[in-house]
Structures are given as C-alpha cells and as structure tokens.
C-alpha cells in the first residue's frame, strides 16, 4: 500500500506518493498565483488551490501507476494562518483567502494592543498580537464582505485554514475539522486546554459557529468522494507545514531544532510536553498532537527568506534565476559590509513590527549588484541568529549552547547562504538528504495512523544528512558583523 502527501504551500501545491517504507515514488507540482490587491495585502484564490490539489494528486498517482484502491491514506500539510470563509450550502468561498503574510489588519491588532489585550491573548494562545494570525483576518472578512457577518451569525458560513477547506472539499462537505497545530495558529485556541476559547472569540467578534472541530494530527479525518480519484481514499493526517517539517526531520526529542527556508523561514524547537512561555517574543505553539500526548515547541517566524532572492530576480532584475544568486554574490567585495533588512511586509520574530519596511544600509559609491545580492543571502543568516538567540534565552536548559540545526527548503541550495548561516550561528548546519521534509512528515503521520509506518523513534533513526556546514568564521569577525546587523535593524524598526 502507498501513501499520498498533499503539501499545499504559499507558492506552490504539490503531491508526493510514497511507498510503505516512505520512499518517494512520484510527485507533481503547480505554482500558486499570488494576488496583491494593495500594498501589504496578499491573497490566494482558494478555488485555484482546490483545483491544483486535485490535479497534482491525480498526476502523482498516474506517474506512480497506482489506483485509489492501492492508496492507504492521505496526509495533508498546509500553509498555516491563511484564512478562508465559505458558504456551507455551496462550499463557495465568500472572498479570496487572506494569506498569512497579509498585513491589512495591522490597525485592528494595534487597537487591541492599546486596549491591553495582548497579554491575555499570549497567555492562552502562546502567540503575539499580530496580523499574521487568523483571528483578525476572520474579523476583517466578516466586516468587509457584504452580509458576511449576518450569514455567519446565522450559521451559514464556515471558517478554516487551508487544511480545513481542503478536507471539506475532499469529503464533499461532510467534515469540518482541523488539527491542533493549525488551530493553535488562529489566536482563538487555548493551547493548554486544547479547545477554542470563547473569550477570545468575543474579543475578535468571531462567532463560534464558524469554527471547525479540532482533532489530533493523525487519525481518520474522513474519506474522499469517489469521483475525485476513482475510489474513496481515507484522509489520515493533517498538520501545519512547519510542524510537518519538524516531524519530517525526525525532531521528536526536546532540544531538537529545525529551520525551513522557503518564502519565509520558520525555526522550530521541540520543547517537549511542557509549554515554555517565551520572554523574548518567540511563539509558543503545538508541535504535534498524537492520541494521549501533546508536544509543544518554540517557533520563530521570518517573513522574508527566499523571498529576498525572488526580490533580486523579480524587482531588481539583477539575476535571472535563484540559482544565479550565489554566482553574483561571490563577486562582492571582501571588505564591504552592506546590510539588507528585508522588512518588505514588516518584521516577524523577535521584533513583530508590522509597520517596518525594507532598507539597505552601508552602501558606498563602490557598492553594486554583487554587494546587494550577498546582503540578501546574508540577511537570512542574520535573521536566523536573532531567532536562535531568543530561543536560547527562553530555554537554556533545553537548547544547548551549540545546537545542531537541521535545515530544508529551497534556499538550502545556496552554498553561500548555508555557509554564512553556520558561520553567524557558530553551530553546525545539517542540510537534509530529503528535499521535502514537509511532505515526508505528513506522509509518515498518515502511515502511522493507517498502521503501516513505524513508530516515531524508528522513523527518526532513518534521517540522513546530505551535507554538513561547519562554522569557520573568526569570532571577532562574527561579533562585528552581527553588531552591524543589529544596528541596521534598530534603524529600521518603527517601535521599540
């Protein structure tokens, strides 16, 4: 029997077919159109996402030469926080999905902060008060789509992150559910009690009738309608993409840490069964929930990682492809120090400044395209160190002084970015042999629930490293470079 992982991300939708030993057999992928209605606003067409999910799943099954009867189950990993509201009667979205990167609710979040609600939200959800999370997006949709609020209060609408929307469609509208990792990213879910919080729903003016049921990450979520893939297939797992990557890296023990470098960067530290409350504006979140056990994590989210390389290509047009970034950056002057603070959509952890905007510092008359390219690649390492320093301060007993960072994602193809990451963090960086840790994590969860995959400990033993980057930068140089970065960030922030 085989397994299918659906990995619905920010810039693409893919499906990967695995055999029972989690060897990939075939894959298919489609790029996802990005919609920018106004500065700071980012949307997706949920119908396009749905069409792509069906298409890539069918294509991957065809390439693997497998029928639906040979698929033991489906695991879904998804971009988190991205918000969809749809009509229960038709399944039709009432508006484009509002993407996690979207900043249109900055004013609402600021008003709630000024009213003194941030500490209450953090205590229950582990999150900071920021437009990043789903609650304020739901409120915006209900207040700005005509008749949406009255329809919601009448029980005619349903809300979900992308996993929930896909499950609704896959099951023909029979199942309205999510998993604990996605629920934990809404700012409406109490991560200690494991349930939706009515006080938070009132605070954001979100009717509880909109909300899905919350389940463990692995289990029987529902069955696809026969018309989609030729026969029914059980959905056995749902999990947020960054938590899926943590699973895919085999980071099941406290102190293990991974970073996924795609459009943004998400660094996740397993803290075990006890919740760690961050004092340095990291996110406390649910890493994994299996029957009988909830595992917590500290997470740092960077909004721009690979997107900085896309900016070099699409906006500045100084490279034609991402692969050219290293070649151009290698020509930068050795003694020049240009800093790019890539706050194109604000700054994420640990600053959480939604109003900050990107800036370049240290330009001289001799600075050119090569220096800007290197600054873009190095910004990934500098931001990662900000996260690691905050995590180390939050839980020194869990995170060792020199941790081993496991990494995946498209940016890891950049040798300059990965070597600088090891240098500025002063710790080894392991590039995973698997290119799709997110899909692998979803597939293992589905196989685990279906009873055909090994337990977590056995699964983790099969983790392989493609390459290890060891730090080789002199400590004095490291300190000087990082101090320059900190100064650049201070001059970018709009609030202390």
Secondary structure, 3 states (H helix, E strand, C coil): CEEEEEEECCCEEEEEEECCCCCEEEEEEEECCCECCCCCCCEECHHHHHHHHHHHHHHHHHHHCCCHHHEEEEEEEECCCCEEEEECCCCCECCCEECCCCCCCHHHHHHHHHCCCHHHHHHHHCCCCCCCCHHHHHHHHHHHCCCHHHHHHCCCEEEEEHHHHHHHHHCCCCCCEEEHHHHCCCCCEECCCCEECHHHHHHCCCCHHHCCEEECCEEEEEECCHHHHCCCCEEEEEEEHHHHHHHHCCCCCCCCEEEEECCCEEEEEEEECCCCCCCCCCEEEEEEEECCEEEEEEEEEECCCHHHHHHHHHCCCCCCCHHHHHHHHCCCCCCCCCEEECCCCCECCCCCECCCCCEEECCCCCCCHHHHHHHHHHHHHHHHHHHHHHHHHHCCCCCCCCCCEEEECHHHHCHHHHHHHHHHHCCCEEEECCCCHHHHHHHHHHHHHHCCCCCHHHHHCCCCEEEEECCCCCHHHHHHHHHHHHHHHHHHCCCC
